Amino acid sequence: MTIPGIVARAFLLDLSLSPVDWYVFSAIWETCPDTFDRLGKVTGLARQTAAIACRRLASRGWCELRGRGRATHPVPIIGHECQAPMVRNLV
Protein backbone atom coordinates (compact mmCIF):
# COMPACT_ATOMS: atom_id res chain seq x y z
CA MET A 1 0.00 0.00 0.00
CA THR A 2 1.32 3.45 -0.89
CA ILE A 3 1.68 6.11 1.78
CA PRO A 4 -0.86 8.91 1.15
CA GLY A 5 0.78 12.16 0.05
CA ILE A 6 -0.57 14.11 3.01
CA VAL A 7 1.03 11.62 5.43
CA ALA A 8 4.34 11.74 3.55
CA ARG A 9 4.38 15.54 3.63
CA ALA A 10 3.60 15.66 7.36
CA PHE A 11 6.30 13.08 8.04
CA LEU A 12 8.91 14.99 6.05
CA LEU A 13 8.06 18.18 7.95
CA ASP A 14 8.91 16.44 11.25
CA LEU A 15 12.54 17.57 11.36
CA SER A 16 13.31 15.40 14.40
CA LEU A 17 13.23 12.29 12.20
CA SER A 18 16.04 10.99 10.01
CA PRO A 19 16.10 9.45 6.53
CA VAL A 20 16.48 6.04 8.22
CA ASP A 21 13.25 6.72 10.13
CA TRP A 22 11.49 7.50 6.84
CA TYR A 23 12.88 4.31 5.30
CA VAL A 24 11.70 2.22 8.27
CA PHE A 25 8.28 3.93 8.35
CA SER A 26 7.84 3.23 4.63
CA ALA A 27 8.75 -0.42 5.17
CA ILE A 28 6.31 -0.70 8.09
CA TRP A 29 3.56 0.86 5.98
CA GLU A 30 4.17 -1.30 2.92
CA THR A 31 5.01 -4.69 4.48
CA CYS A 32 3.29 -4.79 7.92
CA PRO A 33 6.14 -6.81 9.51
CA ASP A 34 5.15 -8.96 12.47
CA THR A 35 8.53 -8.72 14.26
CA PHE A 36 11.59 -6.48 14.37
CA ASP A 37 13.53 -9.39 12.88
CA ARG A 38 11.30 -9.40 9.81
CA LEU A 39 11.49 -5.61 9.58
CA GLY A 40 15.27 -5.87 9.64
CA LYS A 41 15.22 -8.42 6.83
CA VAL A 42 12.83 -6.33 4.73
CA THR A 43 14.90 -3.16 5.14
CA GLY A 44 18.35 -4.75 5.16
CA LEU A 45 19.03 -3.12 8.53
CA ALA A 46 20.19 -4.85 11.68
CA ARG A 47 17.31 -5.89 13.95
CA GLN A 48 18.55 -3.49 16.63
CA THR A 49 18.73 -0.57 14.19
CA ALA A 50 15.18 -1.25 13.02
CA ALA A 51 13.99 -1.50 16.64
CA ILE A 52 15.65 1.80 17.59
CA ALA A 53 14.06 3.55 14.59
CA CYS A 54 10.66 2.10 15.57
CA ARG A 55 11.04 3.35 19.15
CA ARG A 56 11.89 6.80 17.81
CA LEU A 57 8.87 6.69 15.48
CA ALA A 58 6.65 5.57 18.37
CA SER A 59 7.91 8.38 20.61
CA ARG A 60 6.97 10.90 17.88
CA GLY A 61 3.53 9.35 17.28
CA TRP A 62 4.22 7.77 13.88
CA CYS A 63 3.81 4.15 14.94
CA GLU A 64 2.66 2.03 17.81
CA LEU A 65 4.59 -0.92 19.19
CA ARG A 66 2.36 -3.92 19.86
CA GLY A 67 3.19 -7.23 21.45
CA ARG A 68 5.87 -8.17 23.89
CA GLY A 69 9.56 -9.09 23.78
CA ARG A 70 10.74 -10.58 20.49
CA ALA A 71 7.13 -10.67 19.28
CA THR A 72 6.87 -6.87 19.36
CA HIS A 73 5.86 -5.40 16.03
CA PRO A 74 5.33 -1.85 14.74
CA VAL A 75 2.01 -0.60 13.40
CA PRO A 76 1.89 2.71 11.48
CA ILE A 77 -0.32 5.48 12.84
CA ILE A 78 -1.88 8.32 10.88
CA GLY A 79 -2.14 11.41 13.07
CA HIS A 80 -5.34 13.43 13.39
CA GLU A 81 -3.82 16.32 11.43
CA CYS A 82 -3.63 13.96 8.43
CA GLN A 83 -6.86 12.05 9.08
CA ALA A 84 -9.16 15.05 8.88
CA PRO A 85 -8.11 16.12 5.34
CA MET A 86 -8.13 12.49 4.18
CA VAL A 87 -11.74 12.12 5.36
CA ARG A 88 -12.74 15.37 3.66
CA ASN A 89 -11.28 14.04 0.40
CA LEU A 90 -13.52 10.96 0.65
CA VAL A 91 -16.69 12.99 0.44
LONU-131697 format. One record per atom (N, C-alpha, C): residue in one letter; chain; atom name; x, y negated, z negated. Coordinates in steps of 0.05 Angstrom, whole numbers, padded with zeros to 5 digits, always signed. Layout:
residues N
<rec res="A" chain="A" atom="CA" xx="X" yy="Y" zz="Z"/>
...
//
This chain:
residues 91
<rec res="M" chain="A" atom="N" xx="+00017" yy="+00023" zz="+00000"/>
<rec res="M" chain="A" atom="CA" xx="+00000" yy="+00000" zz="+00000"/>
<rec res="M" chain="A" atom="C" xx="+00018" yy="-00025" zz="+00000"/>
<rec res="T" chain="A" atom="N" xx="+00011" yy="-00044" zz="+00016"/>
<rec res="T" chain="A" atom="CA" xx="+00026" yy="-00069" zz="+00018"/>
<rec res="T" chain="A" atom="C" xx="+00019" yy="-00088" zz="-00005"/>
<rec res="I" chain="A" atom="N" xx="+00038" yy="-00102" zz="-00015"/>
<rec res="I" chain="A" atom="CA" xx="+00034" yy="-00122" zz="-00036"/>
<rec res="I" chain="A" atom="C" xx="+00019" yy="-00146" zz="-00023"/>
<rec res="P" chain="A" atom="N" xx="-00003" yy="-00155" zz="-00034"/>
<rec res="P" chain="A" atom="CA" xx="-00017" yy="-00178" zz="-00023"/>
<rec res="P" chain="A" atom="C" xx="+00001" yy="-00203" zz="-00023"/>
<rec res="G" chain="A" atom="N" xx="-00001" yy="-00219" zz="-00003"/>
<rec res="G" chain="A" atom="CA" xx="+00016" yy="-00243" zz="-00001"/>
<rec res="G" chain="A" atom="C" xx="+00015" yy="-00261" zz="-00025"/>
<rec res="I" chain="A" atom="N" xx="-00009" yy="-00265" zz="-00037"/>
<rec res="I" chain="A" atom="CA" xx="-00011" yy="-00282" zz="-00060"/>
<rec res="I" chain="A" atom="C" xx="+00004" yy="-00271" zz="-00084"/>
<rec res="V" chain="A" atom="N" xx="+00005" yy="-00245" zz="-00087"/>
<rec res="V" chain="A" atom="CA" xx="+00021" yy="-00232" zz="-00109"/>
<rec res="V" chain="A" atom="C" xx="+00050" yy="-00236" zz="-00103"/>
<rec res="A" chain="A" atom="N" xx="+00059" yy="-00232" zz="-00078"/>
<rec res="A" chain="A" atom="CA" xx="+00087" yy="-00235" zz="-00071"/>
<rec res="A" chain="A" atom="C" xx="+00096" yy="-00263" zz="-00076"/>
<rec res="R" chain="A" atom="N" xx="+00080" yy="-00283" zz="-00068"/>
<rec res="R" chain="A" atom="CA" xx="+00088" yy="-00311" zz="-00073"/>
<rec res="R" chain="A" atom="C" xx="+00090" yy="-00317" zz="-00102"/>
<rec res="A" chain="A" atom="N" xx="+00071" yy="-00308" zz="-00118"/>
<rec res="A" chain="A" atom="CA" xx="+00072" yy="-00313" zz="-00147"/>
<rec res="A" chain="A" atom="C" xx="+00097" yy="-00300" zz="-00159"/>
<rec res="F" chain="A" atom="N" xx="+00103" yy="-00276" zz="-00150"/>
<rec res="F" chain="A" atom="CA" xx="+00126" yy="-00262" zz="-00161"/>
<rec res="F" chain="A" atom="C" xx="+00152" yy="-00277" zz="-00154"/>
<rec res="L" chain="A" atom="N" xx="+00154" yy="-00286" zz="-00129"/>
<rec res="L" chain="A" atom="CA" xx="+00178" yy="-00300" zz="-00121"/>
<rec res="L" chain="A" atom="C" xx="+00181" yy="-00327" zz="-00135"/>
<rec res="L" chain="A" atom="N" xx="+00160" yy="-00338" zz="-00144"/>
<rec res="L" chain="A" atom="CA" xx="+00161" yy="-00364" zz="-00159"/>
<rec res="L" chain="A" atom="C" xx="+00170" yy="-00360" zz="-00188"/>
<rec res="D" chain="A" atom="N" xx="+00169" yy="-00335" zz="-00198"/>
<rec res="D" chain="A" atom="CA" xx="+00178" yy="-00329" zz="-00225"/>
<rec res="D" chain="A" atom="C" xx="+00209" yy="-00327" zz="-00224"/>
<rec res="L" chain="A" atom="N" xx="+00222" yy="-00349" zz="-00230"/>
<rec res="L" chain="A" atom="CA" xx="+00251" yy="-00351" zz="-00227"/>
<rec res="L" chain="A" atom="C" xx="+00266" yy="-00335" zz="-00248"/>
<rec res="S" chain="A" atom="N" xx="+00252" yy="-00324" zz="-00268"/>
<rec res="S" chain="A" atom="CA" xx="+00266" yy="-00308" zz="-00288"/>
<rec res="S" chain="A" atom="C" xx="+00272" yy="-00280" zz="-00278"/>
<rec res="L" chain="A" atom="N" xx="+00261" yy="-00273" zz="-00255"/>
<rec res="L" chain="A" atom="CA" xx="+00265" yy="-00246" zz="-00244"/>
<rec res="L" chain="A" atom="C" xx="+00286" yy="-00245" zz="-00222"/>
<rec res="S" chain="A" atom="N" xx="+00299" yy="-00223" zz="-00219"/>
<rec res="S" chain="A" atom="CA" xx="+00321" yy="-00220" zz="-00200"/>
<rec res="S" chain="A" atom="C" xx="+00312" yy="-00205" zz="-00175"/>
<rec res="P" chain="A" atom="N" xx="+00328" yy="-00205" zz="-00154"/>
<rec res="P" chain="A" atom="CA" xx="+00322" yy="-00189" zz="-00131"/>
<rec res="P" chain="A" atom="C" xx="+00318" yy="-00159" zz="-00137"/>
<rec res="V" chain="A" atom="N" xx="+00333" yy="-00149" zz="-00156"/>
<rec res="V" chain="A" atom="CA" xx="+00330" yy="-00121" zz="-00164"/>
<rec res="V" chain="A" atom="C" xx="+00302" yy="-00117" zz="-00176"/>
<rec res="D" chain="A" atom="N" xx="+00292" yy="-00136" zz="-00192"/>
<rec res="D" chain="A" atom="CA" xx="+00265" yy="-00134" zz="-00203"/>
<rec res="D" chain="A" atom="C" xx="+00244" yy="-00133" zz="-00180"/>
<rec res="W" chain="A" atom="N" xx="+00248" yy="-00150" zz="-00160"/>
<rec res="W" chain="A" atom="CA" xx="+00230" yy="-00150" zz="-00137"/>
<rec res="W" chain="A" atom="C" xx="+00230" yy="-00123" zz="-00123"/>
<rec res="Y" chain="A" atom="N" xx="+00254" yy="-00112" zz="-00119"/>
<rec res="Y" chain="A" atom="CA" xx="+00258" yy="-00086" zz="-00106"/>
<rec res="Y" chain="A" atom="C" xx="+00243" yy="-00064" zz="-00122"/>
<rec res="V" chain="A" atom="N" xx="+00247" yy="-00065" zz="-00148"/>
<rec res="V" chain="A" atom="CA" xx="+00234" yy="-00044" zz="-00165"/>
<rec res="V" chain="A" atom="C" xx="+00204" yy="-00048" zz="-00165"/>
<rec res="F" chain="A" atom="N" xx="+00194" yy="-00073" zz="-00167"/>
<rec res="F" chain="A" atom="CA" xx="+00166" yy="-00079" zz="-00167"/>
<rec res="F" chain="A" atom="C" xx="+00153" yy="-00069" zz="-00141"/>
<rec res="S" chain="A" atom="N" xx="+00167" yy="-00074" zz="-00119"/>
<rec res="S" chain="A" atom="CA" xx="+00157" yy="-00065" zz="-00093"/>
<rec res="S" chain="A" atom="C" xx="+00155" yy="-00034" zz="-00092"/>
<rec res="A" chain="A" atom="N" xx="+00175" yy="-00021" zz="-00103"/>
<rec res="A" chain="A" atom="CA" xx="+00175" yy="+00008" zz="-00103"/>
<rec res="A" chain="A" atom="C" xx="+00153" yy="+00019" zz="-00121"/>
<rec res="I" chain="A" atom="N" xx="+00148" yy="+00006" zz="-00144"/>
<rec res="I" chain="A" atom="CA" xx="+00126" yy="+00014" zz="-00162"/>
<rec res="I" chain="A" atom="C" xx="+00100" yy="+00011" zz="-00147"/>
<rec res="W" chain="A" atom="N" xx="+00096" yy="-00011" zz="-00134"/>
<rec res="W" chain="A" atom="CA" xx="+00071" yy="-00017" zz="-00120"/>
<rec res="W" chain="A" atom="C" xx="+00066" yy="+00003" zz="-00097"/>
<rec res="E" chain="A" atom="N" xx="+00087" yy="+00009" zz="-00082"/>
<rec res="E" chain="A" atom="CA" xx="+00083" yy="+00026" zz="-00058"/>
<rec res="E" chain="A" atom="C" xx="+00083" yy="+00056" zz="-00064"/>
<rec res="T" chain="A" atom="N" xx="+00097" yy="+00065" zz="-00085"/>
<rec res="T" chain="A" atom="CA" xx="+00100" yy="+00094" zz="-00090"/>
<rec res="T" chain="A" atom="C" xx="+00087" yy="+00105" zz="-00115"/>
<rec res="C" chain="A" atom="N" xx="+00079" yy="+00087" zz="-00133"/>
<rec res="C" chain="A" atom="CA" xx="+00066" yy="+00096" zz="-00158"/>
<rec res="C" chain="A" atom="C" xx="+00081" yy="+00119" zz="-00172"/>
<rec res="P" chain="A" atom="N" xx="+00107" yy="+00115" zz="-00178"/>
<rec res="P" chain="A" atom="CA" xx="+00123" yy="+00136" zz="-00190"/>
<rec res="P" chain="A" atom="C" xx="+00112" yy="+00144" zz="-00217"/>
<rec res="D" chain="A" atom="N" xx="+00114" yy="+00170" zz="-00224"/>
<rec res="D" chain="A" atom="CA" xx="+00103" yy="+00179" zz="-00249"/>
<rec res="D" chain="A" atom="C" xx="+00124" yy="+00181" zz="-00271"/>
<rec res="T" chain="A" atom="N" xx="+00149" yy="+00175" zz="-00265"/>
<rec res="T" chain="A" atom="CA" xx="+00171" yy="+00174" zz="-00285"/>
<rec res="T" chain="A" atom="C" xx="+00192" yy="+00155" zz="-00276"/>
<rec res="F" chain="A" atom="N" xx="+00209" yy="+00146" zz="-00295"/>
<rec res="F" chain="A" atom="CA" xx="+00232" yy="+00130" zz="-00287"/>
<rec res="F" chain="A" atom="C" xx="+00251" yy="+00145" zz="-00270"/>
<rec res="D" chain="A" atom="N" xx="+00253" yy="+00171" zz="-00274"/>
<rec res="D" chain="A" atom="CA" xx="+00271" yy="+00188" zz="-00258"/>
<rec res="D" chain="A" atom="C" xx="+00262" yy="+00186" zz="-00228"/>
<rec res="R" chain="A" atom="N" xx="+00236" yy="+00189" zz="-00224"/>
<rec res="R" chain="A" atom="CA" xx="+00226" yy="+00188" zz="-00196"/>
<rec res="R" chain="A" atom="C" xx="+00230" yy="+00160" zz="-00185"/>
<rec res="L" chain="A" atom="N" xx="+00225" yy="+00140" zz="-00201"/>
<rec res="L" chain="A" atom="CA" xx="+00230" yy="+00112" zz="-00192"/>
<rec res="L" chain="A" atom="C" xx="+00259" yy="+00108" zz="-00184"/>
<rec res="G" chain="A" atom="N" xx="+00277" yy="+00119" zz="-00200"/>
<rec res="G" chain="A" atom="CA" xx="+00305" yy="+00117" zz="-00193"/>
<rec res="G" chain="A" atom="C" xx="+00312" yy="+00131" zz="-00167"/>
<rec res="K" chain="A" atom="N" xx="+00300" yy="+00154" zz="-00162"/>
<rec res="K" chain="A" atom="CA" xx="+00304" yy="+00168" zz="-00137"/>
<rec res="K" chain="A" atom="C" xx="+00293" yy="+00153" zz="-00113"/>
<rec res="V" chain="A" atom="N" xx="+00269" yy="+00142" zz="-00116"/>
<rec res="V" chain="A" atom="CA" xx="+00257" yy="+00127" zz="-00095"/>
<rec res="V" chain="A" atom="C" xx="+00273" yy="+00102" zz="-00087"/>
<rec res="T" chain="A" atom="N" xx="+00283" yy="+00088" zz="-00108"/>
<rec res="T" chain="A" atom="CA" xx="+00298" yy="+00063" zz="-00103"/>
<rec res="T" chain="A" atom="C" xx="+00328" yy="+00067" zz="-00098"/>
<rec res="G" chain="A" atom="N" xx="+00338" yy="+00091" zz="-00105"/>
<rec res="G" chain="A" atom="CA" xx="+00367" yy="+00095" zz="-00103"/>
<rec res="G" chain="A" atom="C" xx="+00382" yy="+00083" zz="-00126"/>
<rec res="L" chain="A" atom="N" xx="+00368" yy="+00074" zz="-00147"/>
<rec res="L" chain="A" atom="CA" xx="+00381" yy="+00062" zz="-00171"/>
<rec res="L" chain="A" atom="C" xx="+00384" yy="+00084" zz="-00192"/>
<rec res="A" chain="A" atom="N" xx="+00401" yy="+00079" zz="-00211"/>
<rec res="A" chain="A" atom="CA" xx="+00404" yy="+00097" zz="-00234"/>
<rec res="A" chain="A" atom="C" xx="+00378" yy="+00095" zz="-00250"/>
<rec res="R" chain="A" atom="N" xx="+00370" yy="+00117" zz="-00263"/>
<rec res="R" chain="A" atom="CA" xx="+00346" yy="+00118" zz="-00279"/>
<rec res="R" chain="A" atom="C" xx="+00346" yy="+00095" zz="-00299"/>
<rec res="Q" chain="A" atom="N" xx="+00369" yy="+00091" zz="-00312"/>
<rec res="Q" chain="A" atom="CA" xx="+00371" yy="+00070" zz="-00333"/>
<rec res="Q" chain="A" atom="C" xx="+00367" yy="+00042" zz="-00321"/>
<rec res="T" chain="A" atom="N" xx="+00378" yy="+00037" zz="-00297"/>
<rec res="T" chain="A" atom="CA" xx="+00375" yy="+00011" zz="-00284"/>
<rec res="T" chain="A" atom="C" xx="+00345" yy="+00007" zz="-00277"/>
<rec res="A" chain="A" atom="N" xx="+00332" yy="+00027" zz="-00267"/>
<rec res="A" chain="A" atom="CA" xx="+00304" yy="+00025" zz="-00260"/>
<rec res="A" chain="A" atom="C" xx="+00287" yy="+00020" zz="-00286"/>
<rec res="A" chain="A" atom="N" xx="+00294" yy="+00033" zz="-00307"/>
<rec res="A" chain="A" atom="CA" xx="+00280" yy="+00030" zz="-00333"/>
<rec res="A" chain="A" atom="C" xx="+00284" yy="+00002" zz="-00344"/>
<rec res="I" chain="A" atom="N" xx="+00308" yy="-00009" zz="-00342"/>
<rec res="I" chain="A" atom="CA" xx="+00313" yy="-00036" zz="-00352"/>
<rec res="I" chain="A" atom="C" xx="+00297" yy="-00056" zz="-00335"/>
<rec res="A" chain="A" atom="N" xx="+00297" yy="-00053" zz="-00309"/>
<rec res="A" chain="A" atom="CA" xx="+00281" yy="-00071" zz="-00292"/>
<rec res="A" chain="A" atom="C" xx="+00252" yy="-00069" zz="-00299"/>
<rec res="C" chain="A" atom="N" xx="+00242" yy="-00045" zz="-00304"/>
<rec res="C" chain="A" atom="CA" xx="+00213" yy="-00042" zz="-00311"/>
<rec res="C" chain="A" atom="C" xx="+00207" yy="-00056" zz="-00338"/>
<rec res="R" chain="A" atom="N" xx="+00225" yy="-00054" zz="-00357"/>
<rec res="R" chain="A" atom="CA" xx="+00221" yy="-00067" zz="-00383"/>
<rec res="R" chain="A" atom="C" xx="+00220" yy="-00097" zz="-00379"/>
<rec res="R" chain="A" atom="N" xx="+00238" yy="-00107" zz="-00362"/>
<rec res="R" chain="A" atom="CA" xx="+00238" yy="-00136" zz="-00356"/>
<rec res="R" chain="A" atom="C" xx="+00212" yy="-00144" zz="-00342"/>
<rec res="L" chain="A" atom="N" xx="+00203" yy="-00128" zz="-00323"/>
<rec res="L" chain="A" atom="CA" xx="+00177" yy="-00134" zz="-00310"/>
<rec res="L" chain="A" atom="C" xx="+00154" yy="-00133" zz="-00329"/>
<rec res="A" chain="A" atom="N" xx="+00154" yy="-00114" zz="-00347"/>
<rec res="A" chain="A" atom="CA" xx="+00133" yy="-00111" zz="-00367"/>
<rec res="A" chain="A" atom="C" xx="+00133" yy="-00136" zz="-00386"/>
<rec res="S" chain="A" atom="N" xx="+00157" yy="-00145" zz="-00394"/>
<rec res="S" chain="A" atom="CA" xx="+00158" yy="-00168" zz="-00412"/>
<rec res="S" chain="A" atom="C" xx="+00148" yy="-00193" zz="-00399"/>
<rec res="R" chain="A" atom="N" xx="+00149" yy="-00195" zz="-00372"/>
<rec res="R" chain="A" atom="CA" xx="+00139" yy="-00218" zz="-00358"/>
<rec res="R" chain="A" atom="C" xx="+00111" yy="-00214" zz="-00347"/>
<rec res="G" chain="A" atom="N" xx="+00098" yy="-00191" zz="-00353"/>
<rec res="G" chain="A" atom="CA" xx="+00071" yy="-00187" zz="-00346"/>
<rec res="G" chain="A" atom="C" xx="+00066" yy="-00176" zz="-00318"/>
<rec res="W" chain="A" atom="N" xx="+00087" yy="-00166" zz="-00305"/>
<rec res="W" chain="A" atom="CA" xx="+00084" yy="-00155" zz="-00278"/>
<rec res="W" chain="A" atom="C" xx="+00079" yy="-00126" zz="-00276"/>
<rec res="C" chain="A" atom="N" xx="+00083" yy="-00111" zz="-00298"/>
<rec res="C" chain="A" atom="CA" xx="+00076" yy="-00083" zz="-00299"/>
<rec res="C" chain="A" atom="C" xx="+00071" yy="-00075" zz="-00327"/>
<rec res="E" chain="A" atom="N" xx="+00059" yy="-00052" zz="-00330"/>
<rec res="E" chain="A" atom="CA" xx="+00053" yy="-00041" zz="-00356"/>
<rec res="E" chain="A" atom="C" xx="+00067" yy="-00013" zz="-00357"/>
<rec res="L" chain="A" atom="N" xx="+00079" yy="-00007" zz="-00380"/>
<rec res="L" chain="A" atom="CA" xx="+00092" yy="+00018" zz="-00384"/>
<rec res="L" chain="A" atom="C" xx="+00073" yy="+00037" zz="-00398"/>
<rec res="R" chain="A" atom="N" xx="+00066" yy="+00059" zz="-00386"/>
<rec res="R" chain="A" atom="CA" xx="+00047" yy="+00078" zz="-00397"/>
<rec res="R" chain="A" atom="C" xx="+00061" yy="+00105" zz="-00403"/>
<rec res="G" chain="A" atom="N" xx="+00052" yy="+00119" zz="-00422"/>
<rec res="G" chain="A" atom="CA" xx="+00064" yy="+00145" zz="-00429"/>
<rec res="G" chain="A" atom="C" xx="+00083" yy="+00142" zz="-00452"/>
<rec res="R" chain="A" atom="N" xx="+00099" yy="+00162" zz="-00455"/>
<rec res="R" chain="A" atom="CA" xx="+00117" yy="+00163" zz="-00478"/>
<rec res="R" chain="A" atom="C" xx="+00143" yy="+00178" zz="-00470"/>
<rec res="G" chain="A" atom="N" xx="+00166" yy="+00168" zz="-00480"/>
<rec res="G" chain="A" atom="CA" xx="+00191" yy="+00182" zz="-00476"/>
<rec res="G" chain="A" atom="C" xx="+00198" yy="+00184" zz="-00446"/>
<rec res="R" chain="A" atom="N" xx="+00207" yy="+00208" zz="-00438"/>
<rec res="R" chain="A" atom="CA" xx="+00215" yy="+00212" zz="-00410"/>
<rec res="R" chain="A" atom="C" xx="+00191" yy="+00212" zz="-00391"/>
<rec res="A" chain="A" atom="N" xx="+00167" yy="+00213" zz="-00402"/>
<rec res="A" chain="A" atom="CA" xx="+00143" yy="+00213" zz="-00386"/>
<rec res="A" chain="A" atom="C" xx="+00132" yy="+00185" zz="-00381"/>
<rec res="T" chain="A" atom="N" xx="+00146" yy="+00165" zz="-00391"/>
<rec res="T" chain="A" atom="CA" xx="+00137" yy="+00137" zz="-00387"/>
<rec res="T" chain="A" atom="C" xx="+00138" yy="+00130" zz="-00358"/>
<rec res="H" chain="A" atom="N" xx="+00118" yy="+00117" zz="-00349"/>
<rec res="H" chain="A" atom="CA" xx="+00117" yy="+00108" zz="-00321"/>
<rec res="H" chain="A" atom="C" xx="+00106" yy="+00080" zz="-00319"/>
<rec res="P" chain="A" atom="N" xx="+00116" yy="+00065" zz="-00299"/>
<rec res="P" chain="A" atom="CA" xx="+00107" yy="+00037" zz="-00295"/>
<rec res="P" chain="A" atom="C" xx="+00082" yy="+00036" zz="-00277"/>
<rec res="V" chain="A" atom="N" xx="+00064" yy="+00017" zz="-00284"/>
<rec res="V" chain="A" atom="CA" xx="+00040" yy="+00012" zz="-00268"/>
<rec res="V" chain="A" atom="C" xx="+00040" yy="-00018" zz="-00262"/>
<rec res="P" chain="A" atom="N" xx="+00038" yy="-00026" zz="-00236"/>
<rec res="P" chain="A" atom="CA" xx="+00038" yy="-00054" zz="-00230"/>
<rec res="P" chain="A" atom="C" xx="+00013" yy="-00068" zz="-00240"/>
<rec res="I" chain="A" atom="N" xx="+00016" yy="-00093" zz="-00247"/>
<rec res="I" chain="A" atom="CA" xx="-00006" yy="-00110" zz="-00257"/>
<rec res="I" chain="A" atom="C" xx="-00008" yy="-00134" zz="-00239"/>
<rec res="I" chain="A" atom="N" xx="-00033" yy="-00141" zz="-00232"/>
<rec res="I" chain="A" atom="CA" xx="-00038" yy="-00166" zz="-00218"/>
<rec res="I" chain="A" atom="C" xx="-00049" yy="-00186" zz="-00238"/>
<rec res="G" chain="A" atom="N" xx="-00034" yy="-00208" zz="-00242"/>
<rec res="G" chain="A" atom="CA" xx="-00043" yy="-00228" zz="-00261"/>
<rec res="G" chain="A" atom="C" xx="-00068" yy="-00243" zz="-00253"/>
<rec res="H" chain="A" atom="N" xx="-00081" yy="-00255" zz="-00273"/>
<rec res="H" chain="A" atom="CA" xx="-00107" yy="-00269" zz="-00268"/>
<rec res="H" chain="A" atom="C" xx="-00104" yy="-00291" zz="-00247"/>
<rec res="E" chain="A" atom="N" xx="-00081" yy="-00304" zz="-00248"/>
<rec res="E" chain="A" atom="CA" xx="-00076" yy="-00326" zz="-00229"/>
<rec res="E" chain="A" atom="C" xx="-00077" yy="-00317" zz="-00200"/>
<rec res="C" chain="A" atom="N" xx="-00071" yy="-00291" zz="-00196"/>
<rec res="C" chain="A" atom="CA" xx="-00073" yy="-00279" zz="-00169"/>
<rec res="C" chain="A" atom="C" xx="-00100" yy="-00266" zz="-00164"/>
<rec res="Q" chain="A" atom="N" xx="-00112" yy="-00255" zz="-00185"/>
<rec res="Q" chain="A" atom="CA" xx="-00137" yy="-00241" zz="-00182"/>
<rec res="Q" chain="A" atom="C" xx="-00160" yy="-00259" zz="-00172"/>
<rec res="A" chain="A" atom="N" xx="-00161" yy="-00283" zz="-00184"/>
<rec res="A" chain="A" atom="CA" xx="-00183" yy="-00301" zz="-00178"/>
<rec res="A" chain="A" atom="C" xx="-00184" yy="-00308" zz="-00148"/>
<rec res="P" chain="A" atom="N" xx="-00162" yy="-00317" zz="-00136"/>
<rec res="P" chain="A" atom="CA" xx="-00162" yy="-00322" zz="-00107"/>
<rec res="P" chain="A" atom="C" xx="-00168" yy="-00297" zz="-00090"/>
<rec res="M" chain="A" atom="N" xx="-00158" yy="-00275" zz="-00099"/>
<rec res="M" chain="A" atom="CA" xx="-00163" yy="-00250" zz="-00084"/>
<rec res="M" chain="A" atom="C" xx="-00193" yy="-00244" zz="-00083"/>
<rec res="V" chain="A" atom="N" xx="-00206" yy="-00247" zz="-00106"/>
<rec res="V" chain="A" atom="CA" xx="-00235" yy="-00242" zz="-00107"/>
<rec res="V" chain="A" atom="C" xx="-00250" yy="-00262" zz="-00090"/>
<rec res="R" chain="A" atom="N" xx="-00242" yy="-00287" zz="-00090"/>
<rec res="R" chain="A" atom="CA" xx="-00255" yy="-00307" zz="-00073"/>
<rec res="R" chain="A" atom="C" xx="-00252" yy="-00300" zz="-00044"/>
<rec res="N" chain="A" atom="N" xx="-00230" yy="-00288" zz="-00036"/>
<rec res="N" chain="A" atom="CA" xx="-00226" yy="-00281" zz="-00008"/>
<rec res="N" chain="A" atom="C" xx="-00243" yy="-00257" zz="+00000"/>
<rec res="L" chain="A" atom="N" xx="-00253" yy="-00242" zz="-00019"/>
<rec res="L" chain="A" atom="CA" xx="-00270" yy="-00219" zz="-00013"/>
<rec res="L" chain="A" atom="C" xx="-00298" yy="-00228" zz="-00004"/>
<rec res="V" chain="A" atom="N" xx="-00307" yy="-00251" zz="-00015"/>
<rec res="V" chain="A" atom="CA" xx="-00334" yy="-00260" zz="-00009"/>
<rec res="V" chain="A" atom="C" xx="-00336" yy="-00276" zz="+00016"/>
//
